[in-house]
Amino acid sequence: MTGYIVDARFGRPLEGVAVDIDGSRGEVITNARGVFVIHGLETGPRQLTASQLAYLTVTLGVEHQGTQLLIRLAPDPFVLDGLAATSIDSNAAGSRSPIPSRFWMQETWLRPPPPMCATS
């Protein structure tokens, strides 16, 4: 059985989607073009499940008869409860940050990177 999986909103291929079909030896993962291939299935009805983080899991009834499937996964926005981002001021006493916060905020974001040095 072969097929490909795309984002339902934009139609772009989804890499890294886990695809599992009952009666197979395990799940397969889609490649960079969203393609999956499962070998060794007998002809007949099967349940296919496709899942990836940030997308709704899809379970379909499929009939394996050598056809190629197109599966569209819809996004599943999720909230990370309790997530907090913190920053350490490198100018503070005892700081272990390798990048001074002044440099990061001003130099990195507001100016282009310095030119590469040539070695002789």
C-alpha positions as CSV (number, residue, x, y, z in Angstrom):
1,M,0.0,0.0,0.0
2,T,1.3,3.4,-0.9
3,G,0.1,6.9,-0.4
4,Y,1.0,10.4,0.6
5,I,0.0,12.7,3.4
6,V,-0.5,16.5,3.1
7,D,-1.5,19.4,5.3
8,A,-5.2,20.0,4.9
9,R,-4.8,23.8,4.9
10,F,-2.0,24.3,2.4
11,G,-1.7,20.9,0.6
12,R,2.0,20.7,1.3
13,P,3.5,17.3,2.0
14,L,4.0,16.3,5.6
15,E,7.3,14.6,6.6
16,G,7.5,12.4,9.7
17,V,3.9,11.3,9.9
18,A,3.5,7.9,11.6
19,V,1.3,5.6,9.5
20,D,0.1,2.3,11.0
21,I,-2.1,-0.3,9.3
22,D,-3.5,-3.2,11.2
23,G,-2.0,-6.4,9.8
24,S,1.3,-4.8,9.0
25,R,4.6,-5.4,10.9
26,G,4.7,-1.9,12.4
27,E,4.4,1.7,11.6
28,V,6.2,3.5,8.8
29,I,7.1,7.2,8.6
30,T,6.4,9.5,5.7
31,N,9.4,10.9,3.8
32,A,10.1,14.5,2.8
33,R,7.5,14.3,0.0
34,G,4.9,13.0,2.5
35,V,5.1,9.5,0.9
36,F,4.7,6.2,2.7
37,V,4.9,2.6,1.5
38,I,3.9,-0.5,3.4
39,H,4.9,-3.8,1.9
40,G,3.5,-7.3,2.4
41,L,-0.2,-6.6,3.0
42,E,-2.8,-9.1,1.9
43,T,-5.7,-7.8,-0.1
44,G,-8.7,-6.8,2.0
45,P,-10.1,-4.2,4.4
46,R,-7.7,-2.6,6.9
47,Q,-7.7,0.2,9.4
48,L,-5.1,2.9,8.7
49,T,-4.0,5.4,11.4
50,A,-1.9,8.5,10.6
51,S,-0.6,10.7,13.4
52,Q,1.8,13.6,13.8
53,L,2.3,16.2,16.6
54,A,0.2,19.3,16.0
55,Y,-2.2,17.5,13.7
56,L,-5.4,15.6,14.4
57,T,-5.0,11.8,14.2
58,V,-6.9,10.2,11.4
59,T,-8.2,6.6,11.3
60,L,-9.6,5.4,8.1
61,G,-11.0,2.2,6.7
62,V,-9.1,1.3,3.6
63,E,-9.2,-1.5,1.0
64,H,-5.8,-2.6,-0.1
65,Q,-6.0,-3.1,-3.9
66,G,-2.9,-1.5,-5.2
67,T,-4.3,2.0,-5.2
68,Q,-2.5,5.1,-3.9
69,L,-4.0,7.0,-1.0
70,L,-4.2,10.7,-0.4
71,I,-4.7,11.7,3.2
72,R,-5.2,15.2,4.4
73,L,-4.3,15.9,8.1
74,A,-6.0,18.9,9.8
75,P,-4.0,21.0,12.2
76,D,-4.6,20.5,15.9
77,P,-3.5,23.6,17.8
78,F,-2.5,22.8,21.3
79,V,-1.6,24.7,24.4
80,L,1.4,23.9,26.6
81,D,0.0,24.6,30.0
82,G,2.6,25.7,32.5
83,L,5.3,26.6,30.0
84,A,7.5,29.5,31.0
85,A,10.4,31.1,29.2
86,T,13.1,32.7,31.3
87,S,16.2,34.7,30.5
88,I,19.4,35.2,32.6
89,D,21.1,38.6,32.4
90,S,24.7,37.8,31.6
91,N,25.7,41.1,33.2
92,A,24.4,39.9,36.6
93,A,26.8,38.5,39.1
94,G,27.1,34.7,38.9
95,S,25.6,34.5,35.4
96,R,26.7,31.5,33.2
97,S,25.2,32.7,29.9
98,P,27.8,32.7,27.1
99,I,26.0,35.5,25.2
100,P,25.5,38.9,26.8
101,S,21.9,39.9,26.7
102,R,22.8,43.4,25.3
103,F,24.7,41.7,22.5
104,W,21.9,39.3,21.7
105,M,19.2,41.9,21.6
106,Q,21.1,44.7,19.8
107,E,23.9,43.1,17.8
108,T,22.2,39.9,16.6
109,W,18.7,41.2,15.8
110,L,19.5,44.8,14.6
111,R,22.7,44.4,12.6
112,P,23.8,42.0,9.9
113,P,26.3,39.3,10.9
114,P,30.0,40.2,10.8
115,P,31.9,39.2,7.7
116,M,33.7,35.9,7.7
117,C,37.4,36.0,8.3
118,A,39.6,34.5,5.6
119,T,42.5,32.3,6.7
120,S,45.7,32.2,4.8
